[in-house]
């Protein structure tokens, strides 16, 4: 991944975490009697979602780079 891809993916991961917090506080917080457990669960879910997004995006970038490298290698082989 390039620096710009890491920066963009990291920012989107943070936004996913923040979005999870807002959705949790609006819709799910009331269902829990213990606020501490609710916050722990909210943070865990937010971190898992953000981390999963980062990992999936990283894998996609690696696949795209490998495909581009294979295409370049094929073009170079054609020229030789």
C-alpha positions in Angstrom: 0.0 0.0 0.0 1.2 3.5 -0.7 1.1 6.2 1.9 -1.9 7.8 0.4 -3.8 4.5 0.4 -2.9 3.9 4.1 -3.9 7.5 5.0 -7.3 7.2 3.2 -8.0 3.7 4.6 -7.0 4.8 8.1 -9.3 7.8 7.9 -12.2 5.7 6.7 -11.6 3.2 9.5 -11.7 6.0 12.0 -15.0 7.2 10.5 -16.4 3.7 10.7 -15.5 3.6 14.4 -17.1 7.0 15.0 -20.2 6.0 13.0 -20.5 2.8 15.1 -20.4 4.9 18.3 -23.2 7.2 17.1 -25.4 4.3 16.0 -24.7 2.5 19.2 -25.6 5.5 21.4 -28.7 6.3 19.4 -30.2 2.8 19.1 -28.5 0.2 21.4 -27.4 1.9 24.6 -30.9 1.9 26.1 -31.0 -1.9 25.9 -28.2 -2.3 28.5 -28.6 -1.8 32.2 -24.9 -1.5 32.8 -23.4 1.5 31.0 -19.8 0.3 31.5 -20.6 -3.0 29.7 -22.4 -1.1 27.0 -19.4 1.1 26.4 -17.0 -1.8 26.4 -19.1 -3.7 23.9 -19.5 -0.6 21.7 -15.8 0.0 21.6 -15.0 -3.6 20.8 -17.5 -3.7 18.0 -16.2 -0.4 16.6 -12.6 -1.6 16.7 -13.5 -4.9 15.1 -15.4 -3.2 12.3 -12.7 -0.6 11.6 -9.9 -3.2 11.8 -11.8 -5.5 9.4 -12.3 -2.7 6.9 -8.6 -1.9 7.1 -7.6 -5.5 6.5 -10.0 -6.1 3.7 -8.9 -2.9 1.9 -5.2 -3.8 2.4 -5.7 -7.2 0.9 -7.6 -5.6 -2.1 -4.7 -3.2 -2.7 -2.2 -6.0 -2.6 -4.3 -8.0 -5.1 -4.5 -5.0 -7.4 -0.8 -4.3 -7.2 0.0 -8.0 -7.9 -2.4 -8.0 -10.9 -0.7 -4.8 -12.3 2.7 -6.3 -11.8 1.7 -9.4 -13.6 0.2 -7.4 -16.5 3.5 -5.3 -16.7 5.5 -8.5 -16.7 3.3 -10.0 -19.5 3.8 -6.8 -21.6 7.5 -6.8 -21.1 7.6 -10.5 -22.1 5.7 -9.7 -25.3 8.2 -6.9 -26.3 11.2 -9.2 -25.8 
